[in-house]
Amino acid sequence: MTDTTPSRPTPGDALRFAFGTLTALPVRLTRWDRAAARGGMLAAPLAGLVVGGCAAAAGSALLLLGAGPVLAAVASVAAGAVLTRALHLDGLADVADGLGSAKPAEDALRIMKRSDIGPFGVVTLLLVLLGQVAALAGAYADDTARGAAAVAVAALAARCSLTLASRAGVPPARPEGLGAAVAGVLPAWSALLVAALATAAAAALGAATGPYGAVRAALAVPLALAAGELLLRHCVRRFGGVTGDVFGALAETSATTALVVLALG
């Protein structure tokens, strides 16, 4: 009799799941099961660091070439969108339309699944992108290293919010899709441990701009995760659980919150 039980996922399976689902990098997804999803969501902040590093490099390169901080900020935000195929931004717009419709869960989920973007989605996208560019422009104007660190910390916080949203007790809103694949795959303690490690990593990134930068970066991550948690709980109440769109909205909400915190002072 042939044993059809899936083998235990390797670290490579976990990384391929994280990078294959959360980035547009040419990574081949070899496994799509709960075990691989568990490792992949634990590794989600690593995918954020890679995306953030590339986006920071794009903005820093333009500054070195003589561009102004606003253009550098636009380049960083655009690079982050390209490296995720704008899926997180699309999810943010869809969730805004679903929540803004004020319709019951089933109807709201149907609105979110449509390919078009409604007025709530357009306004939300506009405000979020303007906020991200404005916050980053201020950081880049102050110092290139501060701007680059802000991009990396925001991307790290964004993916860490997805790790927390994958913890036990958070149900899927649909029986299919990314939400169903990752909902509840992580014990709460492991998700919290990743959040603590992400906070420490953010502090290390912020330390490149001095002790105050380390403190500010360390504060940015938990505040960003708190904002994501508020949105997560609201979406679970309204939709009955999480979807891939909700995950995208969480990422953009946490990233924007982190950038705003890092822009203060």
N, C-alpha and C positions, 0 to 999 in steps of 0.2 A: 504493500500500500504506500502510495507516494505522500510524503508530508508536504502539505500546502500552506503550513503556517509561515507567515512572513518572517524572514530573518530579522534579527535585531539590527536597527539602523546604525550605521557607522557615523563618525563625525563628518565624513564627507557627505553622507546622505542629508544630515542636518543642514550643513552649509549650502548644499545645492537647493534644498527646499527654501531656505531663507533668501538666498540670492535669486533663485529662479522665480519666486512668487512676489518678492518685494522690490526687485530692481529689473531694469531692462538689460542688464549685462548678459552677455552670451553664455549663460550657464544652463546646462541641460538638466531638467528636472527628471530624475530617475525613479523616484518613489512618491506616490501620492496616497499616503495612508496615515492613520493617527499617530503611529510611532514616529514616522519621519516628521510629521507636523510638530510633534512635541519638541524634538530637537531643533527644528527650524525656528520655532517661535522663541526658544531660548537664545538662539543665535541672531535673532532679528536686530538687536542693537549693533552687532558687527556689520551687518549690511548697511545700517545707518551711518556708521563711521566711514565706510568706503564711499557711499554716495556723498556724504558731507565733505570728505576730503577732496573729492573730484570737484565739487561745486566751489569749495574754498579756493582751489587751485585756479579755477576759471576766473573768479573775481580778482584774485591777487595778481594774476598774469596781466589782466587789463590795467590794473593800477601801475604795474611796473612799466607798461607800455605807454603810460602817460594819460590814461583815461581818468575821468573823475569818479568819485565814490558812488554816485547814483548809477552810472553805467556798470560799475563793478558789481553793485548790488543786484542789478537786473540780470547780469550774467550768472551770478551765483544762483539766483532763484530759477532762472531758465535752465541751468545745467541740472539742478535737482529735479525739475519737471521732466526733462528729457531722459534722465537716468531711471525714471520710474514710469515712462510712457504717459505721464500726467495722470496715472490711475488714481493717485491719492486726491488730486484736485477734482477729478471727475466724481470720485466718491463723495467728496465734500459737497459738491453742487447737487448731487442726487439726494443726499441726506437733507440738505437745506430745503429742497423741493418737497421731500416727503414730510418733514416736520412742519413746513410752512403751509402745507395743504390742510392741516387740522382734520384730516380724514381718519377713519378707523384704520387699524394696523394693516389689514389686508389691502385696502385701497391705497394706503400710503406706500406699501411695498411695491405695488403695481406701478405707481407713479415713478418710484425710484428706478425701476427696471427699464423704463422707456429710454430710448436713445437720445431724445431731445433734452434740453435744459430749460427750465422755466424761469420766471422772474426772480424767485427766491434764490435759485442757484446762481444766476448771473450776478446779482447784487452781492451775495456772499463771496463768490470768487473774486470779484473786483475789490471788495474791502480787504479780504485776507491778503491778496497779492500786493495791494498798495501798502498794507501794514508791514508785510515782510520786507519789501523793498525799502520803505522809509526807515525801519529799524536797522537794517543792514547798512544803508547808506550812512547813517550816523556813526555806526561802528567803524566802517571803512574810513570815514573822514577823520576819525580820531587816530586810528593806527591800523596799518595793514594786518598786523598780527591779531589785533582785537577783532577785526572783521572776519578773518579766517577762522578764528576760534569760535566766534558766534555761529557761523555756518555749521561747523562740525558739531557743536553742542546741540544745536537745534535739531539736526538730523538724527543725532543719537537719542535725544528725548522723544522724537517722533516715533521711532521704531520701538523704543522701550515701552511706550504706551500700548503698542500692539501686543507686546509680551504680557502686560498686565491684563489686557482684555481677553487673553486666551486662558485665563485661570479658571479653575473649577468653580461652578456656580453661575457662570455666564452662558446662557443658552443661545443656540442659533435661532434666527428668525425664519430661516428656510431650511429644508432638508438637503439642499445642494449648495454648491459654491464654496468660496474660501471660508465664509463664516462657519458653515457646517463642518468644514475640514479641521478647523483649529479651535472652535469653541470648546472650552472646558478641558483642553488637553494638558494643561499644566497644574500641578498642585499650587495652591496659593503661596506657600512658603518659597517655592523655587522662583516664582514670578517676582516676589518681593526681594529675593536675594539678587536677581538680575538688576532690579531697580537700584539697589544699594551699590552694586558694582558700577552701574552706569553713572550714578552720582559721583562716585570716586573718579571715574574716568573723565567726567566733565570737569571736575576740579583740577585734574592734571592738565587738561587742555587749556583751561583758563589761566593756569599758573604761568603760561608763556607770556602773559601780559602783566605779571606781578601778583603779589599776595591778594590784593583786592579783587583781581580778575578771577583768581581761584575761588574765592568766597562767592562771588557773584555767579559764577558758572555752577557751583555746587548748589546754590539756591534755585537756579533756573530750572534744573531738572525736576525736583519734586513739585515745584509750582506748575510746571508744564504738565506733569503727570496728574496733578490734582485737577487741572482744567479738563484734561482728557477723561478723567474718571467721572466728572460731572456730566459731560456729554454722553459717556457710555451709559450711565444709569438712566439718563433721560431717554436714550434710544431704546434701551431694554424695556422701559415702561411703555413707550409709544409703539414699538414694533414687535415686542415680544422676544427680542433677542438681537443678536448681531448678524451683520451681513458683510460681504466684502466692501460695500460702500461705506458702512459704518466704520470699518477699519481705516479706510482712506480719510474719512472725516476726522477720526481720532488723531491720525498722524499729522494732518495739517493744523488742527487745533493746538496740539501740543507743541509743534514746531513754532507756530506764531507766538504762542505764549512765552516760550523760551526766548525768542528774539526780542520781544517787548521787555522782558525782565533784564536781558543783557544790555538793552539800549538805555536803561535807566542809569542815572548817575554819570 
